[in-house]
Amino acid sequence: MSGVSEHKRNTPDLQVEQSLWARGFRWVAGVDEAGRGALAGPVVAAAVLVTPECGASSIWSSVRDSKLLSPAQRIQLADEIRRAAAAWAIGEVDAATIDAIGIAAATRRAMQEAIAALSPAADYLLLDWVRLPHIGLPQQAEPKADRTMASVAAASILAKVHRDRLMQEYDRRYPEYRFAVHKGYGVAAHCAAIERFGPCPIHRRTFAPIAQRATLFDADDDA
């Protein structure tokens, strides 16, 4: 029984979106982010607009929470999502801004940017965990929505694929940190590189362990 329940939770569908269409909301957008917990790089959000017409595509039965997919699967699905969606958009907030306003506010800003870039505009939002009280749209935020709502799962895939590509570009600029491998998350190899080389311009200096070592890193600048 528990196996069936787990499978159901990990298999998003369009039931929530369909119920909203039935209530008269035509432009339903799923929104999710990638990179909130990383030590380096931007936080990225994606918004995916699904209507009754494009909801007939078979792609929505294939999407999953991006964390449950391989990189190759995410890239293939991202291409199909972009083609099938009524609209999609990306928002991103860089590390310096994250340090200035905090990760929670930065995540909301990235989501707001993605939503604002949709054309046509959304008339209802489905979100994974984060609420956007300053956006004047009806919305529903649910924990692990990327495992139950297809539009949110699709947004998680687009956000992850976009951010991974950004981190691959940063890897070429700062090869000593190997951003292409760990995408800026706090794995042992990344922490060791920070220990050896100090933070680079895309590191989040307010995040542990960088924040705890700020005085040591800044000592060379004062010398």
C-alpha positions in Angstrom: 0.0 0.0 0.0 2.8 2.4 0.9 4.5 1.7 -2.5 1.3 2.7 -4.3 1.0 5.8 -2.3 4.6 6.8 -2.9 4.2 6.2 -6.6 1.1 8.4 -6.7 2.9 11.3 -4.9 5.8 11.1 -7.3 3.5 11.1 -10.4 2.2 14.6 -11.1 -1.0 15.0 -13.1 -3.3 17.8 -14.3 -6.2 17.2 -11.8 -5.7 20.5 -10.0 -5.2 22.4 -13.3 -8.3 20.8 -14.8 -10.4 21.8 -11.7 -9.3 25.4 -12.1 -10.2 25.3 -15.8 -13.6 24.1 -14.9 -13.9 27.0 -12.5 -13.2 29.5 -15.3 -9.4 30.0 -14.9 -8.0 29.6 -18.3 -4.4 30.6 -17.9 -3.0 28.4 -15.1 0.7 28.8 -14.4 2.9 26.3 -12.4 5.9 28.0 -10.8 9.0 26.5 -9.1 12.6 27.3 -8.4 16.1 25.8 -8.6 19.2 26.7 -6.6 17.7 28.0 -3.4 20.1 25.9 -1.2 23.3 26.3 -3.3 26.4 28.1 -2.0 27.1 29.7 -5.4 25.3 31.0 -8.4 21.8 32.4 -8.9 18.4 31.2 -7.8 16.3 30.5 -10.9 12.5 30.3 -11.2 10.4 29.1 -14.1 6.7 29.6 -14.8 4.9 27.3 -17.2 1.4 28.2 -18.5 -1.0 25.4 -19.2 -4.4 25.9 -20.9 -7.1 23.3 -21.7 -5.9 23.2 -25.3 -2.2 22.4 -24.6 -3.3 20.2 -21.7 -4.1 17.5 -24.2 -0.4 17.0 -24.9 1.1 13.7 -23.7 4.1 15.5 -22.2 2.2 16.3 -18.9 2.0 12.6 -18.1 5.8 12.3 -18.4 7.0 15.2 -16.2 8.3 14.6 -12.7 9.9 16.6 -10.0 13.3 17.6 -11.6 15.2 16.0 -8.7 13.9 12.6 -9.7 15.2 12.8 -13.3 18.6 12.4 -14.9 20.2 15.4 -16.6 19.5 13.8 -20.0 15.9 13.2 -19.1 15.5 16.8 -17.9 17.0 18.3 -21.1 14.7 16.2 -23.3 11.6 17.0 -21.3 12.5 20.7 -21.2 12.5 20.9 -25.0 9.1 19.2 -25.1 7.6 21.4 -22.3 8.7 24.5 -24.2 7.0 23.3 -27.3 3.8 22.2 -25.6 3.2 25.0 -23.0 0.9 27.9 -23.8 3.8 30.0 -22.5 6.9 29.7 -20.3 9.4 32.1 -18.8 12.4 32.3 -16.6 13.5 34.6 -13.8 16.8 34.7 -12.0 18.4 36.5 -9.2 22.2 36.6 -8.8 24.3 35.8 -5.8 25.1 39.4 -4.9 21.4 40.2 -4.7 20.8 37.0 -2.6 23.3 38.3 -0.2 21.7 41.7 -0.1 18.1 40.8 0.4 18.2 37.2 1.6 17.3 33.9 -0.1 13.6 34.0 0.7 13.1 37.4 -0.9 15.4 36.5 -3.8 13.4 33.3 -4.5 10.2 35.3 -4.6 11.7 37.9 -6.8 12.9 35.3 -9.3 9.4 33.8 -9.3 7.8 37.2 -9.8 10.1 37.9 -12.7 9.1 34.7 -14.4 5.4 35.2 -13.9 5.7 38.8 -15.1 7.4 37.6 -18.3 4.6 35.2 -19.3 2.7 36.2 -22.4 -0.3 35.7 -22.2 -0.4 36.5 -18.5 -1.5 33.9 -16.0 -4.8 34.2 -14.2 -4.0 31.6 -11.5 -0.8 30.4 -9.9 0.2 27.0 -8.6 3.4 27.1 -6.5 5.7 24.7 -4.8 5.7 25.8 -1.1 6.5 29.6 -1.7 3.6 32.0 -1.4 3.6 35.3 -3.4 1.3 37.7 -1.4 2.4 40.8 -3.3 1.2 39.4 -6.6 -2.4 40.2 -7.2 -3.4 36.8 -8.5 -5.3 33.9 -7.0 -2.8 31.2 -6.1 -2.3 27.9 -4.4 1.0 26.9 -2.7 1.5 23.3 -1.6 4.5 21.5 -0.2 6.1 19.2 -2.8 3.7 20.5 -5.5 6.2 19.4 -8.1 5.3 15.8 -7.2 1.6 16.3 -7.6 0.9 19.1 -10.1 2.1 18.7 -13.7 2.5 22.4 -14.4 4.7 22.8 -11.3 6.8 19.8 -12.1 7.3 21.2 -15.6 8.4 24.5 -14.1 10.9 22.6 -11.8 12.4 21.0 -14.9 12.8 24.3 -16.9 14.3 26.0 -13.8 16.8 23.2 -13.2 17.9 22.9 -16.8 18.3 26.7 -17.2 20.3 27.0 -13.9 22.5 23.9 -14.8 23.5 25.6 -18.1 24.4 28.8 -16.2 26.6 26.9 -13.8 28.3 25.1 -16.7 29.1 28.6 -18.1 30.5 29.6 -14.8 32.6 26.5 -14.7 34.4 27.7 -17.8 35.0 31.0 -16.1 36.0 29.6 -12.7 37.3 26.1 -13.5 39.0 25.5 -10.1 35.5 25.2 -8.4 34.1 22.6 -10.8 30.7 24.2 -10.9 29.7 22.0 -13.9 29.9 18.9 -11.6 28.0 20.1 -8.4 26.2 23.2 -9.7 27.3 25.2 -6.7 25.9 23.0 -4.0 27.8 22.3 -0.8 29.3 19.0 -1.6 32.7 18.1 -0.1 34.7 18.8 -3.2 33.1 22.3 -3.5 33.7 23.1 0.1 37.3 22.0 -0.3 37.8 24.3 -3.2 36.3 27.2 -1.2 38.7 26.3 1.6 41.7 26.4 -0.8 40.8 29.3 -3.2 38.4 31.4 -1.2 35.1 32.5 -2.7 34.8 33.7 -6.2 32.4 36.5 -7.4 29.4 34.1 -7.8 29.6 32.7 -4.3 26.9 33.6 -1.7 29.0 35.2 1.0 26.1 35.2 3.5 25.8 31.4 3.3 27.6 28.9 5.6 30.4 27.9 5.5 31.5 31.0 3.5 29.9 33.4 6.1 31.8 31.9 9.0 35.1 32.3 7.2 34.5 35.8 5.9 37.1 37.4 8.1 39.8 35.0 7.0 39.0 35.5 3.3 38.9 39.2 3.6 42.3 39.3 5.4 44.2 39.1 2.1 42.2 42.1 0.8 43.4 44.2 3.7 47.0 43.2 3.5 
